[in-house]
Amino acid sequence: MRITTGKWAAGWLIGLAAGAAHAQELGPFCADRPGLGTPSCTIDPGHVVIEGGAFDWTLEREAGTRTDTIDAGDILVRAGISTTLEAQIGWTAFGQVRVRDAAGGTTRTRGIGDIRLALRQNLTHPDGSGFSAAVMPFATLPVGGEAIGAGDWGAGVIVPLQYDLGNGLGIALTPQVEAAVDADRRGRHPAYGTVVGLSTALSDALGAALEFEATRDDDPTDPHDEARASLSFAFQTRDDLQFDAGAVAGLNSHSPDLELYIGIARRF
């Protein structure tokens, strides 16, 4: 039932995009991947972008315990509804969490992820040129298992802001606030933060981004701050196809130590 719901929602988004008119020439390829931030650009109406995380590994070490989390099949479908509006649905097909304690004992849990729904309304320059801003409300539906699912619904809003500095350089700010699910998987609490990023074009096909993220999580059982730094690369082999890779490092004791990932994005 859960998987069927996700497929129905994805089909709904694709149907919306297919029914929209091709009113203008396609803008630059605008992918959410890679990196920590969120772009303000939107998909051209009548088109769909499918983005996939082929592999994502995260390492956390604390008090003699090591946790390895592996995600595969992290799918995001984005559909252009109008020149300034897109709809999104995301879902992770597989996740595994392996915990090894100080005594050497190991436990593993596996499962699927929650469904995430979002709308991105661009406010200025939907192609991402000049100064571009957007508002993006989102919600998560608790269809995932215990391994990588949150256990309850959550919701929030992201406000992507970016500015094209020219000569292939860009700066971005991504503030976010949400009602995040409690660690005990029941109820919600405030969580908020922002990502600051600097991007550059290394060539016509290759781009790179350096980002820093600071967040506050007011979970009732463990309120804490997290800080992370990210370096990512995107290689666009065609106007509608992109490959990416990235690494994220934790900057304080409450952040995951390391994350490595690769992925792909394709426009239809």
C-alpha positions in Angstrom: 0.0 0.0 0.0 2.8 2.4 0.8 4.7 1.8 -2.4 1.5 2.0 -4.4 0.8 5.4 -2.9 4.2 6.7 -3.9 3.8 5.5 -7.5 0.4 7.1 -7.8 1.8 10.4 -6.5 4.7 10.3 -8.9 2.3 9.5 -11.8 0.2 12.5 -10.8 3.1 14.8 -10.9 4.2 13.5 -14.3 0.7 13.9 -15.6 0.5 17.5 -14.5 3.8 18.3 -16.3 2.8 16.5 -19.5 -0.4 18.5 -19.6 1.3 21.9 -19.4 2.0 23.9 -22.5 5.5 24.3 -23.9 5.3 28.1 -23.8 9.0 29.0 -24.3 12.5 27.8 -25.0 14.0 25.6 -22.2 15.9 27.4 -19.5 19.3 26.2 -18.0 19.2 22.8 -16.5 18.2 23.3 -12.9 18.9 20.3 -10.6 18.4 20.1 -6.9 21.5 17.8 -6.6 24.2 18.0 -5.4 25.0 19.8 -2.1 23.3 20.8 1.1 21.4 23.9 -0.1 18.3 24.2 -2.3 18.2 26.1 -5.6 15.6 28.8 -6.2 15.2 28.0 -9.9 12.1 26.0 -11.1 11.5 23.4 -13.9 10.1 24.6 -17.2 6.4 24.0 -17.5 5.5 20.7 -19.3 8.8 19.1 -18.2 9.9 16.6 -15.6 13.3 16.2 -13.9 14.1 12.9 -12.2 17.0 13.0 -9.7 18.4 9.9 -8.2 20.9 9.2 -5.4 22.7 6.1 -6.6 24.6 5.6 -3.3 24.9 7.6 0.0 27.0 6.6 2.9 27.0 8.4 6.3 29.4 7.6 9.2 28.7 8.6 12.8 31.0 7.8 15.8 30.1 8.6 19.4 31.3 7.1 22.8 32.7 3.9 21.2 29.6 3.4 19.0 29.9 3.4 15.2 26.8 3.9 13.0 26.9 3.4 9.2 23.9 4.5 7.2 23.6 3.5 3.5 20.8 4.8 1.3 20.2 3.7 -2.3 17.5 4.7 -4.8 16.8 8.1 -3.3 14.4 9.4 -6.0 13.1 13.0 -6.4 10.6 13.7 -9.2 10.1 17.4 -10.0 7.4 18.6 -12.4 7.1 22.1 -13.9 3.5 23.4 -13.4 4.0 27.0 -14.7 6.9 29.3 -15.4 7.4 29.9 -11.7 5.9 26.9 -10.0 6.9 23.3 -9.6 5.7 20.3 -7.6 8.0 17.6 -6.1 7.7 14.2 -4.6 10.7 12.3 -3.1 11.2 8.8 -1.7 14.1 6.6 -0.7 13.7 3.0 -1.9 16.2 1.4 0.4 18.1 2.3 3.6 20.3 0.3 6.0 21.6 1.3 9.4 24.3 -0.7 11.0 25.3 0.0 14.6 28.4 -1.5 16.2 28.7 -0.9 19.9 31.9 -0.6 22.1 31.7 -4.3 22.9 31.8 -5.3 19.2 28.1 -6.2 18.9 26.4 -5.3 15.7 22.7 -4.6 14.8 21.3 -3.9 11.4 17.9 -2.5 10.3 16.7 -2.1 6.8 13.7 -0.4 5.2 12.2 2.2 2.9 12.0 5.9 3.5 9.2 8.4 4.0 7.5 10.3 1.2 8.3 14.0 0.9 6.0 16.4 -0.9 6.9 20.0 -1.8 5.9 23.0 -3.9 8.5 25.5 -5.0 7.1 29.0 -6.0 9.8 31.2 -7.5 9.4 34.9 -6.8 12.0 36.4 -9.2 14.1 34.9 -12.1 12.9 31.3 -12.2 15.9 30.4 -14.4 18.2 31.3 -11.5 19.8 34.3 -13.2 20.6 37.6 -11.4 19.0 37.6 -7.9 16.6 34.7 -7.6 14.3 33.8 -4.7 11.7 31.2 -4.0 9.4 29.9 -1.2 9.2 26.1 -0.8 6.8 24.5 1.7 7.1 20.8 2.2 5.7 17.9 4.2 6.8 14.4 5.0 4.4 11.4 5.1 5.4 8.6 7.6 5.3 5.6 5.2 8.9 4.5 5.9 10.2 1.8 8.3 12.1 2.2 11.5 15.5 2.2 9.8 15.3 5.5 7.9 11.7 6.6 8.4 10.9 9.3 10.9 7.8 7.6 12.4 5.4 10.6 12.2 4.6 13.4 9.8 6.7 16.6 9.6 6.4 19.9 7.7 8.4 23.1 7.1 9.3 25.8 4.7 12.6 26.6 2.8 13.4 30.0 1.4 16.1 29.6 -1.3 18.0 32.8 -2.2 20.8 33.0 -4.7 22.7 35.6 -6.6 24.7 35.3 -9.9 28.0 37.2 -9.4 29.0 36.7 -13.0 32.0 34.9 -14.5 30.7 31.6 -13.4 30.4 32.5 -9.7 27.3 32.4 -7.5 26.4 32.8 -3.9 23.4 31.2 -2.2 21.6 31.2 1.1 19.0 28.6 2.2 17.2 29.3 5.5 14.8 26.7 6.7 12.4 26.1 9.5 10.4 23.0 10.2 8.3 21.0 12.7 10.7 18.0 12.9 9.7 14.6 14.2 10.9 13.8 17.8 13.6 11.2 18.3 11.0 8.9 20.0 9.1 9.0 16.6 6.0 10.6 18.1 5.2 14.3 18.0 7.2 17.3 16.7 9.6 20.0 17.7 11.1 23.2 16.2 14.2 22.8 14.1 15.8 25.6 12.0 19.0 26.6 10.3 20.6 27.8 7.1 23.1 26.8 4.4 25.5 29.3 2.9 27.2 28.3 -0.4 29.6 29.6 -3.0 29.5 27.9 -6.5 31.8 28.2 -9.5 32.0 26.9 -13.1 35.3 25.1 -13.6 34.4 24.5 -17.2 31.4 24.6 -19.5 30.4 21.2 -18.2 31.8 21.0 -14.7 30.7 22.9 -11.7 31.7 22.9 -8.0 30.2 24.2 -4.8 31.5 24.8 -1.3 28.8 25.1 1.4 28.5 25.5 5.2 25.4 24.5 7.2 24.4 25.5 10.7 21.2 24.1 12.3 19.5 24.0 15.7 17.4 21.0 16.7 15.2 21.4 19.8 14.3 17.8 20.2 12.9 17.4 23.8 15.3 14.5 24.6 18.4 15.9 23.0 18.5 19.6 22.0 21.6 20.3 20.0 23.4 22.3 17.3 24.9 20.8 14.1 27.5 22.3 11.8 28.7 20.7 8.5 30.8 21.6 5.5 30.3 20.3 2.0 32.2 20.1 -1.3 30.3 18.9 -4.3 30.8 18.6 -8.1 28.3 18.4 -10.9 29.2 17.2 -14.4 26.7 18.1 -17.1 27.3 15.8 -20.1 24.3 17.1 -22.1 21.8 19.9 -21.7 19.4 17.5 -19.9 21.8 15.1 -18.1 24.0 15.6 -15.0 26.1 13.4 -12.9 27.3 14.4 -9.4 29.4 13.5 -6.4 30.0 15.1 -3.0 31.4 14.9 0.5 30.1 16.3 3.7 32.2 16.6 6.9 30.8 17.3 10.4 32.3 20.3 12.2 31.1 19.6 15.7 30.5 16.5 18.0 26.7 16.5 17.3 27.1 16.3 13.5 27.7 13.1 11.5 31.4 12.6 10.9 31.3 12.0 7.2 29.0 11.6 4.2 29.9 10.5 0.7 27.4 10.3 -2.2 27.0 10.0 -6.0 23.9 10.7 -8.1 22.3 11.6 -11.4 19.7 14.0 -12.7 17.8 13.8 -16.0 15.3 16.3 -17.6 12.5 15.0 -19.8 
